[in-house]
Amino acid sequence: MKSKKPTPQYSPEVRERAVRLVQEHRGEYPSLWAAIESIAPKIGCVPQTLHEWVKKHEIDTGLRDGVTTDERERLKALERENKELRKANEILKLASAFFAQAELDRRLKS
């Protein structure tokens, strides 16, 4: 079984700087990908990683369609809350059935 190589973590400052470099020097290259391929090694990441950062930035700033980082975080929080509420509802249903049965048993005994 192959183990995955640990992925280096980049600070938000490094990501912002890398994206800014791509934006500032984009016009000096024939394509966005060419700019990314040139800049990525200077940052110490692979071009695919830098491309993801650029796409994410473009979505977050409205230059590209997609779900923004804030929207994605909000969706995750809502999904977590929904899951918790479903669990709470299930517990309440079981408790309600338990107490209804106890009340029925009490009435039958009297």
ChimeraX commands (.cxc) that place a marker at each C-alpha (Angstrom):
marker #1 position 0.00,0.00,0.00 radius 0.5
marker #1 position 1.41,3.36,-1.05 radius 0.5
marker #1 position 1.49,6.15,1.48 radius 0.5
marker #1 position 0.59,9.64,0.35 radius 0.5
marker #1 position 3.30,12.24,0.40 radius 0.5
marker #1 position 2.58,14.92,2.98 radius 0.5
marker #1 position 1.19,18.04,1.36 radius 0.5
marker #1 position 3.07,21.18,2.35 radius 0.5
marker #1 position 0.91,23.87,3.90 radius 0.5
marker #1 position 1.21,27.38,2.53 radius 0.5
marker #1 position 0.31,30.41,4.58 radius 0.5
marker #1 position -2.48,32.69,3.35 radius 0.5
marker #1 position 0.18,35.37,2.75 radius 0.5
marker #1 position 2.13,33.07,0.40 radius 0.5
marker #1 position -1.06,32.15,-1.47 radius 0.5
marker #1 position -2.09,35.80,-1.82 radius 0.5
marker #1 position 1.39,36.78,-3.01 radius 0.5
marker #1 position 1.45,33.96,-5.56 radius 0.5
marker #1 position -1.98,34.89,-6.94 radius 0.5
marker #1 position -0.98,38.55,-7.05 radius 0.5
marker #1 position 2.19,37.65,-9.00 radius 0.5
marker #1 position 0.12,35.73,-11.54 radius 0.5
marker #1 position -2.30,38.64,-11.92 radius 0.5
marker #1 position 0.46,41.24,-12.22 radius 0.5
marker #1 position 2.51,39.27,-14.77 radius 0.5
marker #1 position -0.29,37.55,-16.70 radius 0.5
marker #1 position 0.06,39.89,-19.65 radius 0.5
marker #1 position 3.73,38.98,-20.09 radius 0.5
marker #1 position 2.85,35.39,-21.02 radius 0.5
marker #1 position 0.88,33.92,-23.93 radius 0.5
marker #1 position -1.64,32.31,-21.55 radius 0.5
marker #1 position -2.70,32.10,-17.93 radius 0.5
marker #1 position -1.24,28.60,-17.71 radius 0.5
marker #1 position 2.13,29.81,-19.03 radius 0.5
marker #1 position 2.21,32.48,-16.32 radius 0.5
marker #1 position 1.30,29.91,-13.67 radius 0.5
marker #1 position 3.96,27.46,-14.89 radius 0.5
marker #1 position 6.58,30.18,-14.68 radius 0.5
marker #1 position 5.59,31.53,-11.25 radius 0.5
marker #1 position 4.79,28.27,-9.40 radius 0.5
marker #1 position 8.42,27.11,-8.98 radius 0.5
marker #1 position 9.35,30.51,-7.56 radius 0.5
marker #1 position 6.70,30.01,-4.85 radius 0.5
marker #1 position 7.69,26.40,-4.27 radius 0.5
marker #1 position 4.49,24.72,-5.41 radius 0.5
marker #1 position 3.35,22.78,-8.44 radius 0.5
marker #1 position 1.48,24.65,-11.20 radius 0.5
marker #1 position -1.77,22.77,-10.50 radius 0.5
marker #1 position -1.79,24.08,-6.91 radius 0.5
marker #1 position -1.22,27.67,-7.99 radius 0.5
marker #1 position -3.90,27.29,-10.67 radius 0.5
marker #1 position -6.39,26.20,-7.96 radius 0.5
marker #1 position -5.46,29.26,-5.86 radius 0.5
marker #1 position -5.97,31.56,-8.87 radius 0.5
marker #1 position -9.35,29.97,-9.71 radius 0.5
marker #1 position -10.47,30.24,-6.08 radius 0.5
marker #1 position -9.44,33.91,-5.98 radius 0.5
marker #1 position -11.30,34.61,-9.23 radius 0.5
marker #1 position -14.46,32.95,-7.86 radius 0.5
marker #1 position -14.20,34.81,-4.54 radius 0.5
marker #1 position -13.79,38.17,-6.31 radius 0.5
marker #1 position -16.59,37.52,-8.82 radius 0.5
marker #1 position -14.37,37.19,-11.90 radius 0.5
marker #1 position -15.39,33.55,-12.38 radius 0.5
marker #1 position -18.62,31.67,-11.73 radius 0.5
marker #1 position -18.65,29.24,-8.84 radius 0.5
marker #1 position -19.27,28.81,-5.13 radius 0.5
marker #1 position -17.22,31.28,-3.10 radius 0.5
marker #1 position -15.18,30.26,-0.07 radius 0.5
marker #1 position -17.65,32.04,2.24 radius 0.5
marker #1 position -20.61,30.28,0.62 radius 0.5
marker #1 position -18.84,26.91,0.85 radius 0.5
marker #1 position -18.11,27.43,4.56 radius 0.5
marker #1 position -21.71,28.50,5.18 radius 0.5
marker #1 position -23.00,25.40,3.37 radius 0.5
marker #1 position -20.76,23.16,5.48 radius 0.5
marker #1 position -21.99,24.82,8.67 radius 0.5
marker #1 position -25.62,24.43,7.58 radius 0.5
marker #1 position -25.03,20.77,6.68 radius 0.5
marker #1 position -23.50,20.16,10.14 radius 0.5
marker #1 position -26.41,21.90,11.82 radius 0.5
marker #1 position -28.90,19.93,9.72 radius 0.5
marker #1 position -27.21,16.65,10.73 radius 0.5
marker #1 position -27.34,17.62,14.42 radius 0.5
marker #1 position -31.02,18.59,14.14 radius 0.5
marker #1 position -31.85,15.26,12.47 radius 0.5
marker #1 position -30.15,13.42,15.35 radius 0.5
marker #1 position -32.02,15.55,17.91 radius 0.5
marker #1 position -35.33,14.87,16.12 radius 0.5
marker #1 position -34.64,11.13,16.13 radius 0.5
marker #1 position -33.89,11.23,19.87 radius 0.5
marker #1 position -37.08,13.22,20.51 radius 0.5
marker #1 position -39.15,10.76,18.46 radius 0.5
marker #1 position -37.76,7.83,20.44 radius 0.5
marker #1 position -38.32,9.61,23.77 radius 0.5
marker #1 position -41.86,10.56,22.75 radius 0.5
marker #1 position -42.65,6.94,21.81 radius 0.5
marker #1 position -41.12,5.72,25.09 radius 0.5
marker #1 position -43.19,8.11,27.22 radius 0.5
marker #1 position -46.37,7.44,25.22 radius 0.5
marker #1 position -45.88,3.71,25.82 radius 0.5
marker #1 position -45.23,4.33,29.54 radius 0.5
marker #1 position -48.41,6.42,29.78 radius 0.5
marker #1 position -50.39,3.68,28.00 radius 0.5
marker #1 position -48.98,1.03,30.35 radius 0.5
marker #1 position -49.87,3.21,33.37 radius 0.5
marker #1 position -53.47,3.62,32.16 radius 0.5
marker #1 position -53.85,-0.10,31.53 radius 0.5
marker #1 position -52.68,-0.93,35.07 radius 0.5
marker #1 position -55.16,1.41,36.75 radius 0.5
marker link #1:1,2 radius 0.2
marker link #1:2,3 radius 0.2
marker link #1:3,4 radius 0.2
marker link #1:4,5 radius 0.2
marker link #1:5,6 radius 0.2
marker link #1:6,7 radius 0.2
marker link #1:7,8 radius 0.2
marker link #1:8,9 radius 0.2
marker link #1:9,10 radius 0.2
marker link #1:10,11 radius 0.2
marker link #1:11,12 radius 0.2
marker link #1:12,13 radius 0.2
marker link #1:13,14 radius 0.2
marker link #1:14,15 radius 0.2
marker link #1:15,16 radius 0.2
marker link #1:16,17 radius 0.2
marker link #1:17,18 radius 0.2
marker link #1:18,19 radius 0.2
marker link #1:19,20 radius 0.2
marker link #1:20,21 radius 0.2
marker link #1:21,22 radius 0.2
marker link #1:22,23 radius 0.2
marker link #1:23,24 radius 0.2
marker link #1:24,25 radius 0.2
marker link #1:25,26 radius 0.2
marker link #1:26,27 radius 0.2
marker link #1:27,28 radius 0.2
marker link #1:28,29 radius 0.2
marker link #1:29,30 radius 0.2
marker link #1:30,31 radius 0.2
marker link #1:31,32 radius 0.2
marker link #1:32,33 radius 0.2
marker link #1:33,34 radius 0.2
marker link #1:34,35 radius 0.2
marker link #1:35,36 radius 0.2
marker link #1:36,37 radius 0.2
marker link #1:37,38 radius 0.2
marker link #1:38,39 radius 0.2
marker link #1:39,40 radius 0.2
marker link #1:40,41 radius 0.2
marker link #1:41,42 radius 0.2
marker link #1:42,43 radius 0.2
marker link #1:43,44 radius 0.2
marker link #1:44,45 radius 0.2
marker link #1:45,46 radius 0.2
marker link #1:46,47 radius 0.2
marker link #1:47,48 radius 0.2
marker link #1:48,49 radius 0.2
marker link #1:49,50 radius 0.2
marker link #1:50,51 radius 0.2
marker link #1:51,52 radius 0.2
marker link #1:52,53 radius 0.2
marker link #1:53,54 radius 0.2
marker link #1:54,55 radius 0.2
marker link #1:55,56 radius 0.2
marker link #1:56,57 radius 0.2
marker link #1:57,58 radius 0.2
marker link #1:58,59 radius 0.2
marker link #1:59,60 radius 0.2
marker link #1:60,61 radius 0.2
marker link #1:61,62 radius 0.2
marker link #1:62,63 radius 0.2
marker link #1:63,64 radius 0.2
marker link #1:64,65 radius 0.2
marker link #1:65,66 radius 0.2
marker link #1:66,67 radius 0.2
marker link #1:67,68 radius 0.2
marker link #1:68,69 radius 0.2
marker link #1:69,70 radius 0.2
marker link #1:70,71 radius 0.2
marker link #1:71,72 radius 0.2
marker link #1:72,73 radius 0.2
marker link #1:73,74 radius 0.2
marker link #1:74,75 radius 0.2
marker link #1:75,76 radius 0.2
marker link #1:76,77 radius 0.2
marker link #1:77,78 radius 0.2
marker link #1:78,79 radius 0.2
marker link #1:79,80 radius 0.2
marker link #1:80,81 radius 0.2
marker link #1:81,82 radius 0.2
marker link #1:82,83 radius 0.2
marker link #1:83,84 radius 0.2
marker link #1:84,85 radius 0.2
marker link #1:85,86 radius 0.2
marker link #1:86,87 radius 0.2
marker link #1:87,88 radius 0.2
marker link #1:88,89 radius 0.2
marker link #1:89,90 radius 0.2
marker link #1:90,91 radius 0.2
marker link #1:91,92 radius 0.2
marker link #1:92,93 radius 0.2
marker link #1:93,94 radius 0.2
marker link #1:94,95 radius 0.2
marker link #1:95,96 radius 0.2
marker link #1:96,97 radius 0.2
marker link #1:97,98 radius 0.2
marker link #1:98,99 radius 0.2
marker link #1:99,100 radius 0.2
marker link #1:100,101 radius 0.2
marker link #1:101,102 radius 0.2
marker link #1:102,103 radius 0.2
marker link #1:103,104 radius 0.2
marker link #1:104,105 radius 0.2
marker link #1:105,106 radius 0.2
marker link #1:106,107 radius 0.2
marker link #1:107,108 radius 0.2
marker link #1:108,109 radius 0.2
marker link #1:109,110 radius 0.2
view
